[in-house]
Amino acid sequence: WDETHFGKMGSYYINRTFFFDVHPPLGKMLIGLAGYLSGYDGTFPFQKPGDRYEQHNYMGMRGFCAFLGSCLVPFAYLTVLELSKSLPAALLTAFILIFDTGCITLSQYILLDPILMFFLMGAVLSMVKCNSCADRPFSASWWFWLSLTGVNLAGAIGVKFVGLFVVLLVGLNTVYDLWDLLGNLSLSLVVFGKHLLARVLCLIVLPLALYTAIFAVHFTVLNKSGPGDGFFSSAFQSQLIGNNLHNVSIPE
């Protein structure tokens, strides 16, 4: 059912047709990009569930979602291995996901769910890896995992707002870490300030900048009139090619 929605929105990006949706744009943009790179021309109508694709090349969009869904298995394996240091526990986790019917089903269609789960689990893995580098703060690996956590947070929120739950998880983990550092009397306040600043930059400023950039790309690509025009002001509609108000002089 949802493939008719998100596949159609991928087509909108390929055709640069403006639309409005309740979810942030990153997931649909990636689906559109996958379709464009794999040779899909954005002409399939996506009118109702079950319509045959016929000659339209849909495999790139489905394959992209399936690839991200398959990444959940190594993500889960590495996360559990890092937390438990137990190979049997990590292997059990990986096998549970490999044979999970729901995960397989969600990952084989053009949906936002595998893209969302990719960023959610990526954020958790990055957070766990960053925690493991706590004994070598400000090292290259510490900065890498901390920054990657911020990138994955932006990705999770950029696909669906339910990604805010992983932001809450990472936020609570960060508060716990900072509280622990503040109680360490061997650390000066200057060093603690550096820790605080690093987390603000990587976990607040970086995700916000990326999230804003996603919308900048969204509005730059979708420059033609479409079904989403009516949700926006006449001043905005005047910038859309093909709209009745395009390039019309509108008084303030």
LINKA-V286098 format. One record per pair of residues at least 12 apart in sequence whose C-alpha atoms are under 8 Angstrom apart, sorted by the first residue. I is the first residue (numbers start at 1). GAP is how many residues later the second one is. Records with the same first field share a line. If there is no record, write none. Layout:
# LINKA-V286098
I = GAP + GAP
This chain:
# LINKA-V286098
1 = 47 + 48
2 = 108 + 109
3 = 46 + 106 + 107 + 108
4 = 42 + 43 + 44 + 45
5 = 41
6 = 22 + 25 + 104 + 105 + 106
7 = 24 + 25 + 39 + 103 + 104
8 = 36 + 37 + 38
9 = 19 + 23
10 = 18 + 19 + 20 + 21 + 22 + 23 + 25 + 32
11 = 21 + 30 + 31 + 32 + 33
12 = 20 + 30 + 210
13 = 15 + 16 + 19 + 20 + 208 + 209
14 = 18 + 19 + 22 + 27 + 28
15 = 27
16 = 205 + 206 + 207 + 208
17 = 205 + 206 + 207 + 208 + 209
18 = 204 + 205 + 206 + 207 + 208 + 209 + 210 + 211 + 222
19 = 203 + 207 + 208 + 209 + 210
20 = 207 + 208 + 209 + 211
23 = 136 + 137 + 138
24 = 133 + 134 + 135 + 136 + 137
25 = 133 + 134 + 189 + 190 + 193
26 = 129 + 132 + 133 + 188
27 = 85 + 88 + 89 + 131 + 132 + 133
28 = 84 + 131
29 = 189
31 = 30 + 33 + 34 + 79
32 = 29
34 = 26 + 27 + 30
35 = 22 + 23 + 25 + 26
37 = 23
38 = 19 + 21 + 22 + 23
39 = 18 + 21
40 = 16 + 17 + 18 + 20
41 = 15 + 16
43 = 13
44 = 12
61 = 49
62 = 46 + 47 + 48
63 = 45
65 = 42 + 43 + 44 + 45 + 46 + 49 + 50
66 = 41 + 42 + 43 + 48
67 = 40
68 = 39 + 46 + 47 + 50
69 = 34 + 35 + 37 + 38 + 45 + 46 + 48 + 49
70 = 37
71 = 47
72 = 25 + 45 + 46 + 49
73 = 21 + 22 + 24 + 25
74 = 20
75 = 46 + 47 + 50
76 = 14 + 17 + 18 + 45 + 49
77 = 13 + 14 + 16 + 17
78 = 12 + 47
79 = 45 + 46 + 49 + 50
80 = 13
82 = 46 + 47 + 50
83 = 45
112 = 47 + 48
115 = 44
116 = 39 + 40 + 43 + 44 + 47
117 = 39
119 = 33 + 34 + 36 + 37
120 = 32 + 33 + 36 + 43 + 46
122 = 27 + 30
123 = 25 + 26 + 27 + 29 + 30 + 43
124 = 25 + 42 + 46
126 = 19 + 20 + 22 + 23
127 = 18 + 19 + 22 + 43
129 = 16
130 = 12 + 15 + 16
146 = 53 + 56 + 57
147 = 55 + 56 + 59
149 = 53 + 54
150 = 52 + 53 + 54 + 56 + 57
151 = 55 + 56 + 59
153 = 13 + 14 + 50 + 54
154 = 53 + 54 + 56 + 57
155 = 56
157 = 54
158 = 53 + 56
174 = 25
178 = 14 + 17 + 18
223 = 16 + 17 + 18
224 = 16 + 17 + 18 + 19
225 = 12 + 15 + 16 + 17 + 18
235 = 15
